[in-house]
Amino acid sequence: MTENIQNENIDLENQNGEELYEHFAIVVDKGQTLLRIDKFLTSRIENRSRSKIQAALESGSVMVNGRAMRPSYKVKPLDNISIVMPYPRREFEITPENIPINIQFEDDNLLIVNKNAGMVVHPGFGNRDGTLVNALTYHLRHLPLFQEGDTRAGLVHRIDKNTSGLLVVAKDDYTHVGLAKQFFDHSIERTYHALVWGSVKEDSGTIVGNIGRSLRDRLKMSVFPEGSEEGKHAVTHYKVLERMHYVSLIECKLETGRTHQIRAHMEHLGHPLFNDERYGGDRVLRGTTYTKYKQFIDNCFKIMPRHGLHALSLGFTHPKTKEHMNFVSEYADDFKECLEKWRAYVATR
């Protein structure tokens, strides 16, 4: 067989994007005999069991010539197949850990976690334990999906270690692939609130620019011109909610989910996140030269010793019930206290 199989990885090992799924595009060979699509895909896609392929088919995550197909469909020569799948398991042992997690909602198929700043989402090199997945593997240890030692069990997206806020976690394969398809289709609604340096000129706007690994600092992401070969297409819509002289509270809505998207886009706009060490926001970028002001900023940094970003809301269609669901989280305590300190500063001027 000589099918043209393209694997459009959304989360490459050296890219670490927010979205934890991959997309396969297959053009069936012209000499292919009729064969059930679940058998066909199991034989063509590595590290995917037939049950996971069937879950993807049942959830509508497999399209043939633009239409969703059931597992019984028989592939034909020159069929165009598109499939979205969560990433396969990584091969190192997950230690279940009884770590408290803030579960905002839970049913038989999924749960919504309000993640604390400082918690890594899933294990990787240098972060083998203490992660959200370690906690989920303990709390959901009775479920098959969390008994396989998968470092990304149930995850279809993530937020940075030092970002607080909402994540959706699947509890079964059907829900897992159903959510992955919505992220791939950009139908998931995500809203973030960010505290940034400076008074943002426009009340609202859209930042469009490819995001990819910085050519000078591999720990950072950079913004490249739209359409360039560097990075991946990224779109952030923003709106100013509050101006506080030298900082602004803004709302960001994501069309895409690239690594450090808001952090990189806001730095590109000239307004790095407040106390964002990696993107230059951990020093005085706006304001006066008075010693008292510098002490005020130092106190703000101590109150919120991480970048000012909170994943506020999450909206999606429940893969099982087909009900539209929307969740909103309260600000993390340090984010809230830092905002209150800035508001008090403004009130005294």
N, C-alpha and C positions, 0 to 999 in steps of 0.2 A: 504494500500500500504506500502511496506517496501523497497522503493528505498534506495540505498546507496548514500547519498548526502554529498559530502565533500565541505566545504567552505574554500578555501585556501586564507584567507585574505592577501592582499598585504600591506594594511595600517591599522594595528590594532590600537585601541585607545591608547594603551600603547607603540606603536612602532613609529608612526608618520613618516612613510616612505615618500619618495618623490612622489611615484606613487599612484594615487588616484583612484584605481579600485579594484575589487575583482574577483576571479575566482571560479566558481562552477563546480564540476565534479559529474555527476549523472549517476548511472547505473539503468536503468528502471527495475522495478519489472517484474518477469517472468509471472505474471498473468495480466499485463496491457492490456487493450483493446485498439484498434486503436483510437487515439485522436490527433487532430491538435496540433502541437508542441507549438504554441503560447499559447493555452489554458492550455496545460500540464504544461509549465514552470510558467505561471502566478499563477497557483494553488500550485506550489511547492516552489517558491522563495518569501520570505516575502518582503514587502515594495517595490514591483516592479509592476507598472501598466502594463496592456496588451499592451498599446501603446509603452512603453519603451522596453518591450520584443520584440515586432515586429520590432522596430528600430534596436535592436541588431541583429535580424535575417536578416533583409534587408542589413545590413552593413557587413555581413559575420562573425559576432562575435560569432555565435553559430555553433559548429561543432558536427555532429552526426557520430560516427564511423570514425572520421578523415575527414569528408567532410562537407562543409558549406551547410546549409539547409535553405529553404524559410519558411515563416510562415505557408504555407499550408501542409507541410510535416506532416505525421501522425506517431507518435512514435510507436515503436514495442517493444515487450518484449526483455529485455537484451540489448537494445540500450545503447551505451556509449555516453553521452552528455557532452560537454564542453562549458561553456558560460563565457564570460568576460563582466562585467558590471561596469559602474561608480558607485561610492558609492551612497546609498540612501540619501535623504536630512536629515539634522540634525534639530532637533526641537527647534530652538530658532530664534527669529525675526531678520531679516537682515534690517539694516537701509540703504537705498540708500544714498550715499554721493557724492557730486559733487567735487571729487578729481581729479586733472589732472593726466592722465596716458599717457605714451608715446607709442602710437600705431604705430608700424613699418609697418604693413600690415593688410588689412582687406578686406574680400569679404562677400558674403551672408552667408557663412557657418562657418567661423572662423576668428580669428584675432591673430596677433602676438604682444605681449607686451614686450617692453624693460623695465624691472622693475628696479626702483631705489633701491639702498641699503637703508635699514632702513624701507622698507615697508613689512609688514606681508602679506602673500598671501591670506589666508582665515581666517575668524573669528574662535575663539576658546575661551576657558576659559582664561580670562586675556587680551584678544585682541578682544573685541566685535565690535570695529569700527576702522576706519582709514585703513582698509585692501584693498587689490586689489579687492576682491569680493564686498566689499561695493561700491567701485568705479565703477566696472563693472555693478552692479545692478542698478546704476543710469544711466550710459551711454547707457546700452542696455535694458532699462526699457520697451521698446515696444515689446520685444521678450518674448514668453511664458516661455522659459527656465529660464529667469531671473525675472519672476513674481511669482515664487513659494516659495520664501524665503529660497532657498537652500544655505547653507553655502559654498558649493563647486561647485556652478553653473558653468558649462562649463569647469571645471578643470579636467585634467587627470594626471597632475604632478605639482610639486611646487619646488621652490628653497628657501633656507634659507632667513630669514629676512634680514641679512646683506650681502647676495650675490646679486650682480647686474646681469642683463642680461635677456635672452630671455625665454618667456613662450608662449605656444600655448593655446588658449582658444576656445572651441567650442561654436557655437551660436544656435545649435539645437541638438535634441536627436540623430539623425542619425550620425552626425559628431562626437558627444561625444563618442558614443560606438565604432565608427570606429577608432578613435584615441586611445581609451583605448586598443583595440585589438593590435594595433601596439606597444604600450608600453609593453604589456604582451608578445608579440613575440620578443621583443628586436630588432625590426627593425627601431626604431627611432634613428637617428644619433645625438648625443649630444657632443659638444666640449666645454671644459672650459679652461680658462687660469688662472693660479694660481702663486702667488709670494710666494715662500717658503724659509725658513731659510736654509742656507748651500749650498755648491756646490754638487749637486746630482752626485753620483759616475758614474753611467751608463748614457749614452746619451739617452737611451730609455729602457723601461721595462714594465712589467705587474705585478700588485699587485693582488694577489688572497687571499682572507681571509674573513671568515664570519664576518658580522657586526651585533652587537646586543647591547642592553643597557648595559652600564658598571655595573659591579657587585659592584663597590665601589662608583661611582658617577652617579646617575640616570639622570643627565643632559647631560652626555657624552655618546658617543658610543665607543665601544671597538672592536678590531679585535681579532677574535678567529680562531683557526686552521680550515682550509677547511675540511668539513666533520664532524665537531663536532656538538653536539646537541645545542650548544649556537649560537645565531645569525642566519643570513641568508646569503646564498651564494652571494658574491660580487666580481666584477672584474673591475679594473681600469687600463687602458693602459696610459702610460705617455711618454712624449718626452721632453727633455730639449731644450728650444728655445734660452736661453740667460743666461750666467753665469756672475754675477756681484760681484765677490769676496766672499761675505758673504751671498748672497741670489741668488736664481735662478728663472727665469721665465720658467714655464713649461706648456705644453699643456696636458690636460687629456681628454680621451675619455671613456665614460661609457658604459659598457655592461649591468649593472644593475643600479637601482636607489634606493639605500638605504639611510636612514637618515644620513646626514653628511658624505657620503661615501668618498669623496675626502679628507675632513678634517681628518677623522679617519685613512684612508689608508696612507696619507702622514706623520702623526704623527708616525704611526707604522713603516714607512720606516726610521724615524729619521729626517724628514724634515717638521716640523709643518708649517702651513700657517703663513705668516708674519702678526703679530698683531691679531692672533686668540686667543682671551682671554680664551676660553673654553678648547683649546688644547695646551696651554702653549706657544703660539707664541707671546704673548704681552710683552715679556722682551727680553733683549739682549741674544741671543743664540749662535751667532757666531761673531767674530770680535776682536777688540783690547780693552784694558782697558783704553785708553785715554779718558779724559773728553770730548774732542771735538767730538769724535765718539759717545759717549753716547748722547750728545746733538743732533747730527745728527739723531740718531735713534728716539729720542723723537719728533723731528720735523716731521719725516716721519709718526710716529704714529698720530700726530695731523692732518697732511694732509689727511691721510686715517684712520679715527678712527673706523675701522672695519677690519675683516679678508680680505686678498687679494685674492678674488675669483670672477671671472666674467664668466657668462654663455654666451659664445661667439657665438656659432652657433647651429642651429637646423635644421634637415632635416627629412622629412617624405613624405608619399604619401597622397595627398589630398583625403579624403574619398569619396568625391562627384565626382570630376573630374578625379581622378586616376592619376593626374599629380604629378611627383616628385617635391617637393618644398624644397628649401634650403635658410636659412636666416642667415645673419651674422650681429652682432651688433658692434658698436663702444664701446671702453672701457668707463666706467664711468669716469667722470672728476677726482675724487680723486685717482682712480687706475692709470690713465694715469699720473697724476702729481707725484705720488709716484715713478713710474717707471723712470720718467725723472730725479727725484732727485737722484736716485741710479745710473743712467747712468752718471750724472754729477760728482758724487762722484768717480766713477771708472775712469773717464777721467782725474781727477786731481791727481791720484795716479801714 
